[in-house]
Amino acid sequence: MTAQTSSFALADRLSAVGFSEIVKVRNKILGMRERGESVLQFEGGEPFPNTPDHIKDACIRALAENKTRYAPSSGISPLVEALTEKLNRENGIPADTSDVVVVNGGMQGLFGAFQSVVNAGDDVLMFSPYWTPIRDLICLTRGTPVRIDTAQARREGFRRTIEASLTERSRVLYVNTPQNPTGIVLTRDELEQTAAAAREYNLVVISDEAYEHIVYEEPHVSIASLEGMYERTISCYTFSKSYAMTGWRLGYVVAPEPFATGLRKLTLTSTNGVSTPTQWAGLAAITGPVDFTNWCRDEYRIRRDLLVSGLQSLGFDLEAPAGAFYAFPDARSLGADSWEIANRLLDRAGVACLPGVIFGPEGEGHLRFSYSTSPETIERGIEALRKVL
């Protein structure tokens, strides 16, 4: 085992998969902090509150009651039943308990969804700007990402724009609403147009609804609830954003057959399920009072309005986002590409945000600011920017 060692290589399917460029920004922030420099952080995607006590208490109680053994790989029955009821009631999705799979966070759900339906050589349509890991999840299947400009779709019509992007190899359409990084919430009409195109051209839809509870004006609509869509849709959810449970790694996916079997197989052969105590915590989240999600939405709205008005006062062009907790202002007036602008704001003002181009070419010229932080931090950030712009 000497001369041959240098010939080792990763599997070809990993060749087009990278690491998030967000890491570059985080590493720079860490270096600045190590040098004693102050940084006001708007680059993250973490909810600002802590996990509610009743959820943590449920996990502690599960541990005390020795609910620590293997659970069914697709989820404990009480949680699956509660999720099914929630999907029926809140999302209008006609799911049965056999359609629901509990997974380790939204990411495993999306991984399983793409792996279940994308074959090598398939084209996967995706609205852009997009959450950065989506391209890599598609590439890992040996599929080809095909971007659809969300702004163009909103101007010219979703069905028309989707149809212009179709090829003979188009098989899957990825939909994210509310959107990361733009904060756009697709309207019922926009989703109806999207659904019509999916039905006519026999597309499977992967619906990413991580921010379903963080909407301000437009109501959230699940595309699987629309006529003729449940049978062709895999809907992915997470506890991370709704219940401030990012580190718990808990999510769920809902889909009919044959997709449900694929999702169960992938969960079984990858993680063999989710931590048992964590699932009991998830049950407390789903069946507990809605006060927390309502309070979070109201607090995010306060922070949104504070950040948006502040950025507008500095000359940034943007509308208030309708959902999630990100603002995505147009920064082209600053006369540089988005990486240069983001680095300039960090170096000169100590304000960390993300360059829009990392969310796809359609994001170039924009910056992503998260307002999942304190109002005081937002005010300090605006004043720091005012001094350098």
ZAGUDO-806962 format. One line per field, with one value per residue (C-alpha): x, y, z; residue number from 1; residue in three letters. Coordinates in steps of 0.2 Angstrom, whole numbers, m for minus. Layout:
BEGIN
xx	c(X; ...)
yy	c(Y; ...)
zz	c(Z; ...)
seq	c(NUM; ...)
type	c(Ala; ...)
// end
This chain:
BEGIN
xx	c(0; 12; 13; m5; m11; m9; m22; m36; m50; m68; m82; m86; m103; m95; m85; m98; m102; m94; m95; m105; m97; m105; m91; m79; m88; m89; m71; m67; m78; m69; m52; m59; m65; m49; m40; m52; m63; m81; m93; m112; m118; m132; m125; m133; m149; m152; m169; m165; m175; m170; m180; m196; m195; m210; m200; m184; m194; m202; m185; m179; m195; m192; m174; m180; m193; m180; m187; m170; m171; m173; m188; m196; m185; m199; m204; m213; m232; m238; m227; m232; m250; m248; m239; m252; m266; m256; m253; m272; m277; m264; m257; m273; m262; m273; m259; m261; m249; m241; m236; m226; m207; m198; m180; m165; m169; m175; m158; m161; m178; m172; m158; m170; m182; m169; m162; m179; m184; m169; m159; m142; m145; m162; m164; m170; m179; m175; m180; m166; m159; m159; m153; m135; m136; m149; m138; m126; m140; m145; m127; m125; m139; m130; m144; m142; m148; m158; m161; m177; m176; m189; m190; m193; m207; m215; m215; m219; m229; m224; m231; m224; m207; m206; m212; m197; m185; m191; m181; m184; m174; m185; m191; m192; m196; m190; m201; m196; m209; m206; m190; m172; m163; m176; m190; m202; m219; m226; m245; m258; m260; m241; m242; m257; m248; m233; m244; m253; m236; m231; m247; m246; m227; m228; m215; m212; m212; m201; m208; m197; m207; m195; m201; m220; m224; m214; m226; m232; m245; m248; m253; m242; m249; m243; m242; m247; m264; m269; m279; m270; m254; m252; m249; m234; m227; m214; m216; m201; m203; m192; m194; m178; m186; m204; m198; m180; m174; m160; m147; m160; m160; m178; m189; m202; m207; m224; m227; m238; m232; m220; m211; m214; m206; m190; m190; m192; m178; m166; m169; m167; m151; m143; m147; m160; m171; m170; m165; m179; m179; m178; m194; m204; m198; m205; m221; m222; m218; m232; m245; m241; m248; m246; m241; m223; m224; m236; m225; m210; m219; m223; m206; m198; m210; m204; m186; m190; m198; m183; m170; m179; m183; m165; m158; m170; m164; m146; m151; m153; m167; m178; m196; m201; m199; m216; m208; m193; m181; m170; m169; m161; m158; m151; m134; m128; m128; m112; m103; m95; m99; m108; m93; m83; m97; m100; m81; m81; m95; m87; m70; m75; m91; m89; m106; m107; m119; m118; m115; m130; m121; m118; m137; m135; m130; m148; m142; m128; m128; m138; m134; m143; m146; m154; m164; m165; m156; m160; m167; m152; m140; m150; m150; m131; m128; m138; m128; m111; m116; m122; m104; m96; m109)
yy	c(0; 13; 18; 15; 27; 42; 36; 36; 48; 53; 45; 55; 60; 72; 81; 95; 96; 110; 119; 134; 150; 157; 148; 161; 175; 166; 163; 181; 186; 174; 181; 199; 194; 185; 202; 210; 219; 222; 214; 217; 200; 200; 185; 171; 160; 156; 161; 174; 166; 150; 134; 136; 128; 116; 108; 106; 99; 86; 80; 79; 70; 57; 54; 52; 40; 30; 34; 31; 15; 13; 20; 16; 23; 33; 41; 37; 35; 49; 62; 55; 56; 74; 79; 71; 81; 97; 94; 91; 106; 119; 115; 108; 93; 76; 66; 49; 43; 32; 47; 55; 52; 60; 65; 74; 92; 99; 95; 76; 78; 88; 76; 61; 70; 73; 56; 48; 56; 63; 51; 55; 66; 73; 92; 100; 117; 128; 146; 158; 166; 150; 143; 138; 119; 116; 116; 103; 92; 91; 89; 74; 65; 68; 79; 96; 112; 123; 140; 150; 169; 172; 191; 187; 174; 187; 200; 188; 175; 159; 146; 155; 157; 139; 133; 143; 133; 116; 103; 85; 80; 90; 79; 89; 107; 114; 127; 136; 148; 158; 160; 161; 173; 185; 183; 182; 173; 165; 170; 157; 163; 161; 143; 139; 144; 133; 119; 120; 119; 104; 95; 98; 93; 79; 87; 80; 95; 96; 109; 117; 125; 128; 146; 142; 150; 166; 176; 194; 199; 185; 168; 153; 141; 123; 118; 100; 107; 113; 102; 87; 91; 80; 65; 73; 83; 80; 93; 96; 104; 108; 112; 123; 140; 138; 132; 139; 121; 122; 112; 98; 92; 88; 89; 79; 75; 71; 62; 49; 33; 29; 43; 39; 22; 30; 42; 28; 18; 33; 37; 19; 16; 33; 37; 23; 37; 52; 52; 46; 59; 73; 66; 68; 86; 88; 81; 94; 108; 102; 99; 114; 132; 142; 157; 155; 155; 170; 180; 176; 182; 198; 201; 197; 210; 223; 219; 218; 235; 242; 235; 239; 257; 259; 252; 262; 278; 273; 273; 254; 249; 235; 231; 224; 205; 195; 181; 172; 184; 190; 207; 206; 224; 229; 236; 240; 258; 255; 251; 234; 216; 209; 200; 217; 226; 214; 214; 233; 234; 221; 229; 248; 246; 230; 225; 207; 202; 190; 193; 189; 180; 165; 162; 161; 173; 181; 187; 197; 215; 211; 208; 196; 204; 193; 202; 188; 198; 211; 228; 236; 227; 232; 251; 250; 241; 255; 269; 260; 259; 277; 282; 273; 275)
zz	c(0; m6; m24; m27; m13; m24; m36; m23; m28; m23; m32; m48; m42; m29; m42; m45; m27; m17; 0; 4; 0; 16; 25; 17; 26; 42; 42; 39; 53; 65; 60; 64; 80; 85; 81; 93; 80; 82; 69; 67; 60; 47; 37; 47; 45; 63; 72; 86; 100; 110; 109; 120; 137; 134; 120; 129; 144; 133; 128; 146; 151; 137; 143; 161; 155; 145; 128; 121; 111; 93; 85; 69; 55; 48; 65; 81; 79; 90; 80; 63; 68; 74; 58; 47; 56; 55; 36; 34; 44; 41; 24; 16; 10; 10; 18; 26; 40; 28; 18; 32; 35; 50; 45; 52; 48; 32; 23; 24; 18; 3; 0; 0; m11; m25; m23; m24; m41; m51; m63; m70; m85; m79; m80; m63; m64; m50; m46; m44; m33; m23; m6; m10; m6; m19; m33; m25; m20; m38; m44; m32; m41; m58; m63; m71; m63; m74; m67; m69; m65; m51; m55; m74; m69; m58; m73; m87; m79; m70; m83; m98; m90; m84; m102; m109; m98; m102; m112; m117; m101; m89; m75; m58; m53; m36; m28; m12; m4; 7; m2; 4; 0; m6; 6; m8; m5; m20; m22; m24; m43; m45; m38; m48; m64; m58; m54; m71; m80; m69; m73; m92; m93; m81; m69; m51; m39; m24; m12; 1; 14; 28; 32; 31; 47; 44; 32; 35; 22; 9; 17; 14; 1; 0; m19; m14; m9; m26; m38; m45; m36; m21; m32; m40; m25; m12; 2; 14; 31; 46; 64; 63; 58; 65; 83; 84; 84; 71; 82; 85; 67; 65; 50; 40; 22; 15; m2; m9; m17; m25; m18; 0; m2; m9; 6; 18; 10; 10; 28; 33; 24; 29; 47; 52; 58; 70; 88; 99; 112; 99; 91; 108; 108; 91; 96; 110; 97; 85; 98; 109; 109; 93; 104; 100; 81; 81; 93; 82; 66; 75; 81; 64; 56; 68; 64; 45; 45; 55; 43; 27; 32; 37; 21; 10; 20; 14; m4; m6; m18; m10; m6; 11; 10; 12; 22; 30; 39; 25; 15; m2; m7; m24; m21; m39; m36; m26; m42; m39; m39; m24; m17; m17; m10; 4; 8; 8; 21; 32; 31; 33; 43; 52; 45; 39; 25; 11; m8; m18; m32; m20; m22; m41; m55; m54; m36; m43; m38; m22; m4; 9; 26; 39; 52; 64; 76; 90; 85; 93; 82; 67; 72; 75; 59; 49; 58; 54; 36; 36; 40; 26; 12)
seq	c(1; 2; 3; 4; 5; 6; 7; 8; 9; 10; 11; 12; 13; 14; 15; 16; 17; 18; 19; 20; 21; 22; 23; 24; 25; 26; 27; 28; 29; 30; 31; 32; 33; 34; 35; 36; 37; 38; 39; 40; 41; 42; 43; 44; 45; 46; 47; 48; 49; 50; 51; 52; 53; 54; 55; 56; 57; 58; 59; 60; 61; 62; 63; 64; 65; 66; 67; 68; 69; 70; 71; 72; 73; 74; 75; 76; 77; 78; 79; 80; 81; 82; 83; 84; 85; 86; 87; 88; 89; 90; 91; 92; 93; 94; 95; 96; 97; 98; 99; 100; 101; 102; 103; 104; 105; 106; 107; 108; 109; 110; 111; 112; 113; 114; 115; 116; 117; 118; 119; 120; 121; 122; 123; 124; 125; 126; 127; 128; 129; 130; 131; 132; 133; 134; 135; 136; 137; 138; 139; 140; 141; 142; 143; 144; 145; 146; 147; 148; 149; 150; 151; 152; 153; 154; 155; 156; 157; 158; 159; 160; 161; 162; 163; 164; 165; 166; 167; 168; 169; 170; 171; 172; 173; 174; 175; 176; 177; 178; 179; 180; 181; 182; 183; 184; 185; 186; 187; 188; 189; 190; 191; 192; 193; 194; 195; 196; 197; 198; 199; 200; 201; 202; 203; 204; 205; 206; 207; 208; 209; 210; 211; 212; 213; 214; 215; 216; 217; 218; 219; 220; 221; 222; 223; 224; 225; 226; 227; 228; 229; 230; 231; 232; 233; 234; 235; 236; 237; 238; 239; 240; 241; 242; 243; 244; 245; 246; 247; 248; 249; 250; 251; 252; 253; 254; 255; 256; 257; 258; 259; 260; 261; 262; 263; 264; 265; 266; 267; 268; 269; 270; 271; 272; 273; 274; 275; 276; 277; 278; 279; 280; 281; 282; 283; 284; 285; 286; 287; 288; 289; 290; 291; 292; 293; 294; 295; 296; 297; 298; 299; 300; 301; 302; 303; 304; 305; 306; 307; 308; 309; 310; 311; 312; 313; 314; 315; 316; 317; 318; 319; 320; 321; 322; 323; 324; 325; 326; 327; 328; 329; 330; 331; 332; 333; 334; 335; 336; 337; 338; 339; 340; 341; 342; 343; 344; 345; 346; 347; 348; 349; 350; 351; 352; 353; 354; 355; 356; 357; 358; 359; 360; 361; 362; 363; 364; 365; 366; 367; 368; 369; 370; 371; 372; 373; 374; 375; 376; 377; 378; 379; 380; 381; 382; 383; 384; 385; 386; 387; 388; 389)
type	c(Met; Thr; Ala; Gln; Thr; Ser; Ser; Phe; Ala; Leu; Ala; Asp; Arg; Leu; Ser; Ala; Val; Gly; Phe; Ser; Glu; Ile; Val; Lys; Val; Arg; Asn; Lys; Ile; Leu; Gly; Met; Arg; Glu; Arg; Gly; Glu; Ser; Val; Leu; Gln; Phe; Glu; Gly; Gly; Glu; Pro; Phe; Pro; Asn; Thr; Pro; Asp; His; Ile; Lys; Asp; Ala; Cys; Ile; Arg; Ala; Leu; Ala; Glu; Asn; Lys; Thr; Arg; Tyr; Ala; Pro; Ser; Ser; Gly; Ile; Ser; Pro; Leu; Val; Glu; Ala; Leu; Thr; Glu; Lys; Leu; Asn; Arg; Glu; Asn; Gly; Ile; Pro; Ala; Asp; Thr; Ser; Asp; Val; Val; Val; Val; Asn; Gly; Gly; Met; Gln; Gly; Leu; Phe; Gly; Ala; Phe; Gln; Ser; Val; Val; Asn; Ala; Gly; Asp; Asp; Val; Leu; Met; Phe; Ser; Pro; Tyr; Trp; Thr; Pro; Ile; Arg; Asp; Leu; Ile; Cys; Leu; Thr; Arg; Gly; Thr; Pro; Val; Arg; Ile; Asp; Thr; Ala; Gln; Ala; Arg; Arg; Glu; Gly; Phe; Arg; Arg; Thr; Ile; Glu; Ala; Ser; Leu; Thr; Glu; Arg; Ser; Arg; Val; Leu; Tyr; Val; Asn; Thr; Pro; Gln; Asn; Pro; Thr; Gly; Ile; Val; Leu; Thr; Arg; Asp; Glu; Leu; Glu; Gln; Thr; Ala; Ala; Ala; Ala; Arg; Glu; Tyr; Asn; Leu; Val; Val; Ile; Ser; Asp; Glu; Ala; Tyr; Glu; His; Ile; Val; Tyr; Glu; Glu; Pro; His; Val; Ser; Ile; Ala; Ser; Leu; Glu; Gly; Met; Tyr; Glu; Arg; Thr; Ile; Ser; Cys; Tyr; Thr; Phe; Ser; Lys; Ser; Tyr; Ala; Met; Thr; Gly; Trp; Arg; Leu; Gly; Tyr; Val; Val; Ala; Pro; Glu; Pro; Phe; Ala; Thr; Gly; Leu; Arg; Lys; Leu; Thr; Leu; Thr; Ser; Thr; Asn; Gly; Val; Ser; Thr; Pro; Thr; Gln; Trp; Ala; Gly; Leu; Ala; Ala; Ile; Thr; Gly; Pro; Val; Asp; Phe; Thr; Asn; Trp; Cys; Arg; Asp; Glu; Tyr; Arg; Ile; Arg; Arg; Asp; Leu; Leu; Val; Ser; Gly; Leu; Gln; Ser; Leu; Gly; Phe; Asp; Leu; Glu; Ala; Pro; Ala; Gly; Ala; Phe; Tyr; Ala; Phe; Pro; Asp; Ala; Arg; Ser; Leu; Gly; Ala; Asp; Ser; Trp; Glu; Ile; Ala; Asn; Arg; Leu; Leu; Asp; Arg; Ala; Gly; Val; Ala; Cys; Leu; Pro; Gly; Val; Ile; Phe; Gly; Pro; Glu; Gly; Glu; Gly; His; Leu; Arg; Phe; Ser; Tyr; Ser; Thr; Ser; Pro; Glu; Thr; Ile; Glu; Arg; Gly; Ile; Glu; Ala; Leu; Arg; Lys; Val; Leu)
// end
